[in-house]
Amino acid sequence: MKVIFLDIDGVLKDDYYNAEFQDECFKRLKMIVDATGAIIILTSSWRINYWKFVENDYQTDNKKILDLYNHFEKYGLKVSGRTDYTERSGPVSRPYEIRKWLADKEDVENFCIIDDDDFYMWKWLAPFLVITRVRHESEEGFEEWERSLSDADVDKAIEILNRNNKLYIEEQF
């Protein structure tokens, strides 16, 4: 089994909660899934409300969660699960949550983490990480960050998921 550990903010839309989802990012995610056969596991803080929605028979008053679900549906993308919740969210806890999820899954042959944050704490994750954050200079000369899933990110994710990492993964556990 191949797995995509997916963040939402900064990957499928800009990095703030009320930003609109970007159709081109869902198309790119679909390209990765189609080229690799990977399943999607949510690691984003969105996973909490998204999973409540799933467990509640796809009923919600949360328009953002419904919009996310509708975008997944529109592009034929299925969310197969989520990482467990911990006390904190974000780049500090995410490596631990991913490792915990992987620990009891013997059938994982490969995985890729698509996130806009760098997992600076766990260097062993670096070969599996696609960071959707690009620094550039604005017209005024200020440093800015662009955050969303790009064509280059698609190529990198496909390359990661299609290479043979099984032995490397097994060594980590």
N, C-alpha and C positions, 0 to 999 in steps of 0.2 A: 504494500500500500504506500502511496505517495501522499504527502500531506502539505497543504498550504496553511500556515498559521497567519491569520489575516487581521491586521489592524484596520480601522475604518477611517478615522480622522487623519488627514495627511496622505491617504492612499486612494480612497474612492471619492474624496472631496477635500476641500481645503481643511486646515487643521483646527478649525473652530466649530463648535457644535451646530450652530444655526446655518452653516454654509450649505449650499445646494449640492446634492450628489451630481457627479459628472458622468454622463453617459459614456464618454470615451474611456473612462477608467474601468467601467464595468465591461465594456467591449474588450479591453486589454486583459482583464482578469479572465474573461471567457476564453481568450486565446491561450492563456497559460493552462487552464483546465483542459481544453481540447487537445493541446499538444502533449500533455503529460498524463492525463487521467487522474490527476490529484483530487483529493477531497478537500473541502474547506472547513477549517476549525477556527472559530472566532477567538481572538485574544484581546480584542479591543474592549474598553470599558462599556461599549455598546452591547456586549454579549449579555450583560445582566438583564436589561430590559428586553432585548431580542429573545432571550431564552424564556422569559416570563410569557412573552407573546406566543411562542411556540407551545409551551406547556399549557396555555390557556386556550387551546384550540384555535389559534390564529385570530384572537379577538383582542383589540386594544383601542384605547382612546388616544394613544401617543402617535401623533401624526408623523413624527420623524421615524419612528420604528416601522410604521406602516409604509412609509416612503422607501425605506431601506429594503424591506421585504419585497415591495413591488418592483424595485430595480433588480433585485436578485431574480425574481420571477421573469421579468421582461427579457433577461439575457440567458435564461435557462440555467441559472446557477443555484446549486443546492448547498445549504449550510448543513454539514453533517454533525457538528457538535461545537463544543466550547471548552476552553480551559477552565479549571476550577477557580473560584474566587479566593483572593487572599486579602489580608488587611489593607494593603495598599494597591494602587493601580499604576500602570505606566511602565517606563523603562526599568525601574528599580525592581519590580516584582515579576515582570513578564518573563524574563529568562527562567526564573524558578518555576513559574506556572507551566511553561513549555516543557521543561525537563521533567516535571512531575507527570504531565500528561503522557510523555513519551516512555516513562519508566516502566509502565506495565503493558506496553503495546509491542509485542514481539514481531508483529507482521509489518512494521514500518520499515520500508527499504530506503526511503529518502524523505526529506522534508525541506521546506523553504519558509523562511519568515519574511513576510512583506510588511514593513513598518516604516514610519517616518522618523523613528528614534533609533539611535545606535545603542546596542547592548554593550556598553563599555565595561560592565562588570564581569561578563563571561566570554572570554576570548574564544572558547571552543565553538561558540555559535557563529563566529565570523564567516566560515565557509558556506553557511546556509542563509545568510542575511542579505536581503535586498532593501536598501534604504532609499525611500522615495522622497528624499530631500536634496535639493540642489541649491547651492549658494551662487548668487550672481549679483552684479552691481546694477543698481537702478540708474536711470538717466541723470539723477541728481548726484550720483557718486556714492550712494549709501549701500551698505550690504543688505541684501534681501534674501529670503528663502522662498523657493518655489516647492510646493509639496503636492504631489499627486503621482499616480502610477503612470510612468512614461513608456514609450516604445523600448528604450534601452533597458528599463526595468523588466519588461516582458522577456526580452532576450536573455537577461541574466537569470531570471527565475526559471525559465525553461531549461537553460544550461545546467543549473543547480539540480533541478528535479530529475533530469535525464542522465546525469552521471552516476557512477556507481559509488555510493557513499556508505553502503551497508556495513562494511567492516569498521569504518571510522565511527559510525554511530554506535555499534556494539561495544567498541573500546570505551566509550563514555559512560557505559552503564555496567 
